[in-house]
């Protein structure tokens, strides 16, 4: 039986989970694959703190290069996070001819092309299943299970923190700030939480999905990105009355040969599978031209779910599978559809003065900008008060919607800042 030695960079939550899983299930992995995984070395700046897993002291070091450059180490696992130092370590390992497994979505999103090129040049594979969706094998499905499909669209709930916040806001009628504070206390949200609630973490993962689906490194600049910071519970209530739930959604789809990419809070029909993804769970809804619609669902983060994906990659690297770096460099760039040319339906909530022509003035502006109204919901108020009015539009170009919003904000009958969110039709 073949034995492989694994060098782990980063002995935090996920690193400890990988070690724990290998120690507990190494024999099972060997029986299934004919390859016995063995922990060779572990590097971390802190090698004193108890991680809840017993490791021989001789395996621990504070010198990452001693792991990367050790000829006895067969596979390098990068779990330190961040970009600059992680990139240096990954590049060094690849140039040493060693396959690398990483869960680092920010690294892939910001330095993917350089890493994929180094992987191709050295012949050492780069594996990153754990970078998207934790323990959900969605990248492996794209690469292997759906290899015979052109990917028409992908819709992802990719950040457990945001999904947890939105779920509790809906279930318990709570405000955003209170739920965020609870999420931080429970360890669901970082401090500061910006990467999560501003949509950046979701966009990092969406970059990886789009790159793998269409065969070219994708820039973060290709995405329009908006998070859920400050979302009002009022929007969740109104969306529910209209038959929708609000989710922070990554949308990636091919439209007439161009790729549309965006991350934003979106209204999802309650009858759609993604509307039933609650709490800290993640899901990716993928539509292929041959298979049709498929859903990948599970824990999007955490010690053991993420470790499960990392181990899958370790065993794939050990089996000599070359990864997919050549495919990721197939195209120099993707034909990305500009934000202004994206066509979407919208939820628009305004606070209007209680006067007879208020709705008519807004409708006139929308019509002038080629935006058709699908529905209007007015919440009854006492005479003389500002009236919340919700408009649902039919599909319209983003540039027309943006122009209309600027004009609507200047209307005397409009008070405060309007709220606008996408309504997702899932290919409709």
Secondary structure, DSSP 8 states (H G I E B T S, - for coil): -EEEEEEEE--SHHHHHHHHHHHHHHHHHHHHHSEEEEEEEEE-S--SS--SS---GGGEES-HHHHHT-TT--EEEE-S-SSHHHHHHHHHHHHTT-EEEE--HHHHHHHHHHHHHHHHHHT--EE-GGGTTTT--HHHIIIIITTT--EEEEEEE--HHHHHHHHHHHHH---HHHHHHHHHHTTSS-SS-HHHHTSHHHHHHHHHHHHHHHTS---GGGSEE---TT--HHHHHHHHHTTEEEEEEEEEEEETTEEEEEEEEEEEETTSGGGG--TTEEEEEEEETTTEEEEEEEE-SSHHHHHHHHHHHHHHHHTT---SHHHHTSSSS--B--GGG-EEEEEEEEEE-SSTTHHHHHHHHHHHTT--EEEEEE----TTS-EEEEEEE--EEHHHHHHHHHHHHT-TTEEEEEEEEEEE-S--
